[in-house]
């Protein structure tokens, strides 16, 4: 089964909107916008506050797990909830996910140590795994094709709007109140969103007696968790040649192979691998996987650079990410329109080119680079992300028939979340190993003075002032070297993603038909 770009009439066929224009559809859209806003603001708010959280709760080496726990549970639950929404309706899945997300947020705000934070972030991630794909699927259900491109651009732009507010709100809470409030912030808005969906969204669900891929979910969770332990602890907390490491690698290989075997054989797979036979979907997911790693790298480590290397406040680190959100907002709107007029490959190529420019520029910064330069490169990167991810969402939804739309949307979200999960694990290992190597290269005299507690203090200006001036300069140099290695890796990933874009077909056959569910099964 082959596919090309979105210029033909085939993408306009299929299921029509399930809600007519009116107040009810407006209220549902507003509720979905609000839930999307909460998920989007969570990324920038937490990123801004992470240096303070790590400094208070301790454990720079555990910073990857704060992200990875959230992303892993999101990745596992996303395809499951996407399938459940196809089988049992979008409304119930949305409500369950929203409630779980709010509960997880409250528990994160109450965390007293890093272990609790990691566990509660995992709970929060399960909720997000239900809300995000179902939100995009509900949008696709209540709007027809002509409306969908514009409305999906609006929803993608919410990430930009939330990005404008998130860093500023996060910086304010961290500097003026407490980082705990960045999680409590979600509670009232989450309750309002759930109430609006309960009251205004009504759907007719055709009950289907189809199996849920629990075996796939279990094998993937075990295999990927073991793989993350290998990536994050290998060569640092656990030696590469130790029995424990060999055991973890064995578990990862065995369970991930079992997972792929299950997905190829089961009737209702957690990850519908047959969709990768559609070239547009395969390329969109592949490029999205790489770009998601670049995105989480910038969002996670730019605040560490601003607060740890430059010694600025949390509000300044928030300001450094704000231009990215402005660029995302512009890129999402322009990208959605260009997709319809000029096709997918041109729109995505422009987006990935902007990400490459921003990432390469980021890899060249130093401790003397001005905030204005940093804000300029984050703007360019955000422009590219807005272009690209908006196009990916529309492509994967419009390439399949209605009965596969939830699964296709969930697959795209799954792949992007997986890219972030693996990315943050690799980047964390990269950072820790380069810092450790820099400390060793400085000699025994310097190494004997550097402790993990000192590195934690470095992440906030208040605690950094407690360090001796000469030690402070040395620690900032160590952190700068480590982050530069991470930024260089981001640039490499961006270039690879740009190359993959050109595998996307340039033209769309007007005679092409959307693949049916049965057709996709036969293609497998």
PyMOL commands that set and color helices and strands:
alter all, ss='L'
color gray80, all
select helices_A, chain A and resi 9-12+23-57+60-88+90-109+114-142+145-176+181-200+214-233+243-265+273-277+279-309+314-342+344-363+371-398+402-441+444-447+452-457+461-464+469-501+517-523
alter helices_A, ss='H'
color red, helices_A
deselect
rebuild
show_as cartoon
